[in-house]
């Protein structure tokens, strides 16, 4: 009863928040050209050119980062497919694609660990050990390749990429391994713009 009362008391505030947010999004979308023109009038032309350059560089960097992640996803898929074929797992192609996509997400990680543990608990020891060994190989290859691929795609030193991933993992968990290298790339782009233009961003 206490929980129901608290939920009923919070309901009007939640409805008001959702309605206000929806109206704000609609009004902003409708007035976007005027808002954009107003903001452009507040900045000098040289600052506008600099802002366009920053936007283009950041989008290019983000595209290179996505390309690096796609390469890693492809490598993981090939490893999973090879491992499943060796383990004579049914629907190997579909499972390899599904687990590779899950592995690319920063929260979930490789799905062979709970699968292998479940096989061990249910008595299927050879398959469980094979899945855990497959996870070890994937983790080792990814930890070795990721800094190098990031460095090759986005012109980031491998040591800096490795340090960013380690700091991100220590501070924010698995998601930090993705977010911190991206933040480092954006900082690098901003510093290069400052060095080339001689102006503050």
N, C-alpha and C positions, 0 to 999 in steps of 0.2 A: 504493500500500500504506500509506503514511504517513497519507493522508487517510482511508482505510477504517478504520485502527486508531484514529485520533482520533474518528471517528464512532461506532465500536463502544464506545469508552470513555465517550463522552458519552451514549450511549443510556440506561443505567440512570438517570442523573440527570434526563434529559428525561422519562422515563416517570414517575419519582417526582414531578416538578414537576407534570405534567399530572394525575396521580391526586390529588395533594394539593389542587390548585386546584379540581378537580371536586367533591371531597368538601367543601371549604370553601364552595363555592357552594351545594351541596345543603343543608348544615347551616344556612347563613345564611338560605336561603329558608324552610326549615322552622321556624326560630326567629325569623323576622322580626317577628311580632306581639309576642313577649316582649321582643325587643331594643328595638323601638320604644317599648313601654310603659316599659321600664327607663330609656331615655334621656329620656322625657317626665317621669318622676318626678324626674330630676336637675335640671330647670329650673323656675324659678318660673312662675306663670301668666302674668305680664306678658311674660316672655321668650318663652313659647310663642306668645302672641298676636302678638308682634313677628316671630317666625320664620315664622308662617303668613302674615303680611303680606308679608314678604320673598319667600317662595315664590310667592305669588300674583302679586306684581309682576314677578318674574323670568319666570314662565310667560307672563304677558301680554306682556312685552317680547319674549320669544322668538317668540311667535305673530305679533307685529307685524313682527319681522324676517323671518320666513318669508313673510309676506304681501308684503313689499317684494321679496324674492327671486323670488316667483312673478310679480310685476308685471314685473320685469326679464326673467324667462324668457319671458313672453308677448311683450314687445317684441322680444326677440331672435328668437323664432320668426316673428313677422310680417316682420321684416327678411330673415331667411333665406328664407322662402317667396316674398317678392317678388323677391329676387335670383335664386332658382332658376327662377322662372317667366320672368323676363327672359332668363336664360341658356338657357331651353328644356331644363332638366335633367329627366330622367325621375324619377318617384317623388318629386316635389318636396315634397309634403306629408309623406311619411314621413321623408325626409332632413332636412327642416327641424325636425321634432319631435325626431329623434334627436340632431342636432347641437346643438339648443338645450338639451337635457338634459345633454349632455356639457359644454357651455359653462358650465352652472350649477355643475358640480363644480369645486372649487378647484384641482385639480391639473392637469387636462387642458387647459382653455381651448378656444377656438373651433377646430373641426376643419377649417375651410376653408383654413388655412395649409398644412399638409402636402399637402392635396388639390390646392391651387393650384400648389405647388412641383412636385408629381408631374406635373401637366399641362404645366408649362413644360418639364420634363425630357424628356417623351415627345413634345414637338413641338406640343402643342395650346396654342399661345400665347394666342389670344383668350380661351379658357375659363379658363386659368390666371390671366391678368390680371384677368378678371372676378371670380374667386374671391378673389384678393388684395385687389381693390378692395372687395369685399363685407366682407371681414374688417376693412379700415380703417374702413368706415362703422360696422360693429357696435361696434368698439372705441371710436370717437369718441363715438357716441351713448351707450354704456354709461358711459364716463368722465364724461359730462356729466350723465346722468340719475341715476346711482347715488347720489351725495351728496344730491341733491334728494329722491329717493324715500325714502331712508333718513331724511332729516330730516322729511319729511311723515308717515311712518308711525310713527316712534318718538320724535318730538319731540326730535330731536337737531340742533343747528345744522349747516348744510351745511359750514361750514369745519371743524368738529370731525370730522364724518364723513369729509371728504376727507383731513384730517391723519391720522386713524386708519388709513385705507386705505393712505396713502403710507408711514407708519411700518411698518405690518404687511407691506407688500410689500418694503420695504427690509430688514427684519429676518428675515422668515420666508418670503419668496417669495409665490407666488400664494395659498397657503393663509392667509397673514397678512392678506390683504385681506378675508377673511371673519372670521377669528378676532379681530382687533384691534377692529373696530367692535362686535362682540358683547361683548368685554371692557369696552369703553368704556360700553356701554349698562348693563351690570351695575354698574359703578362709579357711574354716574349714578343708578341706582335706589337703591343703598345710601346715597349722599350725600343724596338727597331724603328717605329714611326718617330719617336722622340729623337733618336740619333740621326735619322736621315733628314728630318725637317728642321731640327734644332729648336723646336717649339714644344711646349707642354701640351699633353693631350687633355 
